[in-house]
């Protein structure tokens, strides 16, 4: 690298919501802020691991779920990391140990439709 030149800063990836939104309510203000912070970390190119996020190869490559604990809720924000965008595929209140099959199927269908048409 040449002396005197600034290091190139990585480009933030934009977030595109295929479904849902992070707002108060139903999120508490604290949970909304945490979700926004973690989504921002992904946008900056940071890697999130447990307990803040979990990989979800069952949904597809580069997919995961941000985990946000709220007063009475365990929110999951399902996402996929693409080269220029973070796709928010689904948001739901997790009530069981396993991710419901309906949620996985919904996410797969949304991603397939997005990949085929570029539309939500």
C-alpha positions as CSV (number, residue, x, y, z in Angstrom):
1,X,0.0,0.0,0.0
2,X,1.3,3.5,-0.8
3,X,2.2,5.7,2.1
4,X,-0.3,8.6,2.5
5,X,-3.2,6.8,0.9
6,X,-6.2,5.9,3.1
7,X,-7.1,2.3,3.4
8,X,-10.2,1.5,1.4
9,X,-13.1,1.1,3.7
10,X,-15.5,-1.8,3.0
11,X,-18.8,-0.8,1.5
12,X,-21.8,-1.3,3.7
13,X,-24.3,-3.7,2.2
14,X,-27.8,-2.4,2.1
15,X,-30.6,-4.3,3.8
16,X,-33.6,-5.4,1.8
17,X,-36.6,-6.7,3.6
18,X,-38.4,-9.5,1.7
19,X,-40.9,-9.8,4.6
20,X,-41.7,-8.0,7.9
21,X,-40.1,-5.0,9.6
22,X,-38.3,-4.3,12.8
23,X,-40.4,-1.8,14.7
24,X,-41.8,-1.1,18.2
25,X,-44.2,-2.7,18.9
26,X,-44.1,-5.7,18.6
27,X,-40.4,-5.4,19.5
28,X,-39.6,-3.6,22.7
29,X,-37.4,-0.5,22.1
30,X,-34.4,-2.4,23.5
31,X,-35.0,-5.4,21.3
32,X,-35.5,-3.2,18.2
33,X,-32.2,-1.4,19.0
34,X,-30.3,-4.7,19.4
35,X,-31.8,-6.1,16.2
36,X,-30.8,-2.9,14.3
37,X,-27.3,-3.1,15.8
38,X,-26.8,-6.7,14.8
39,X,-28.2,-6.2,11.3
40,X,-25.8,-3.2,11.0
41,X,-22.9,-5.5,11.9
42,X,-23.9,-7.8,9.1
43,X,-24.1,-4.8,6.7
44,X,-20.6,-3.8,7.7
45,X,-19.4,-7.3,6.8
46,X,-18.9,-8.6,10.4
47,X,-19.5,-12.2,11.1
48,X,-22.0,-13.0,13.9
49,X,-21.7,-16.2,15.8
50,X,-23.6,-17.8,18.7
51,X,-25.3,-16.6,20.8
52,X,-26.1,-13.5,18.6
53,X,-26.8,-15.4,15.4
54,X,-26.8,-18.9,14.1
55,X,-26.0,-20.3,10.7
56,X,-29.0,-21.9,8.9
57,X,-27.7,-24.0,5.9
58,X,-31.1,-25.8,6.0
59,X,-32.6,-22.6,4.5
60,X,-29.8,-22.1,2.0
61,X,-26.2,-21.0,1.6
62,X,-25.1,-17.9,3.4
63,X,-28.4,-18.0,5.5
64,X,-28.7,-17.4,9.2
65,X,-30.9,-16.1,12.0
66,X,-30.2,-13.2,14.3
67,X,-31.3,-14.0,17.8
68,X,-32.9,-11.3,19.9
69,X,-34.2,-11.9,23.3
70,X,-37.0,-9.6,24.4
71,X,-39.0,-9.5,27.6
72,X,-41.4,-12.2,26.6
73,X,-40.2,-13.1,23.1
74,X,-37.3,-14.8,21.4
75,X,-37.2,-13.1,18.1
76,X,-35.5,-14.6,15.1
77,X,-34.6,-12.5,12.0
78,X,-33.9,-14.8,9.2
79,X,-31.4,-13.5,6.7
80,X,-29.2,-14.3,3.7
81,X,-25.9,-12.5,2.9
82,X,-25.5,-11.7,-0.8
83,X,-22.6,-9.9,-2.4
84,X,-24.2,-6.5,-2.2
85,X,-27.2,-6.8,0.1
86,X,-28.4,-8.4,3.3
87,X,-31.8,-10.0,2.6
88,X,-34.1,-10.1,5.6
89,X,-36.3,-13.1,4.7
90,X,-38.6,-13.5,7.7
91,X,-39.1,-12.4,11.3
92,X,-40.9,-14.5,13.9
93,X,-41.3,-15.0,17.6
94,X,-39.6,-18.4,18.3
95,X,-41.7,-20.4,20.8
96,X,-40.3,-23.9,20.4
97,X,-36.8,-25.4,20.4
98,X,-36.9,-26.1,16.7
99,X,-37.5,-23.7,13.9
100,X,-41.0,-24.6,12.6
101,X,-41.0,-26.3,9.2
102,X,-43.4,-23.7,7.9
103,X,-40.9,-20.9,8.6
104,X,-38.1,-22.8,6.8
105,X,-40.4,-23.5,3.8
106,X,-41.6,-19.8,3.7
107,X,-37.9,-18.6,3.7
108,X,-37.0,-21.0,0.9
109,X,-39.9,-19.9,-1.2
110,X,-39.2,-16.2,-0.7
111,X,-35.5,-16.7,-1.6
112,X,-36.4,-18.8,-4.7
113,X,-38.8,-16.1,-5.9
114,X,-36.3,-13.4,-5.2
115,X,-33.5,-15.3,-7.1
116,X,-35.8,-16.0,-10.1
117,X,-37.4,-12.5,-10.4
118,X,-35.5,-10.1,-8.2
119,X,-38.8,-9.2,-6.7
120,X,-40.2,-9.5,-3.2
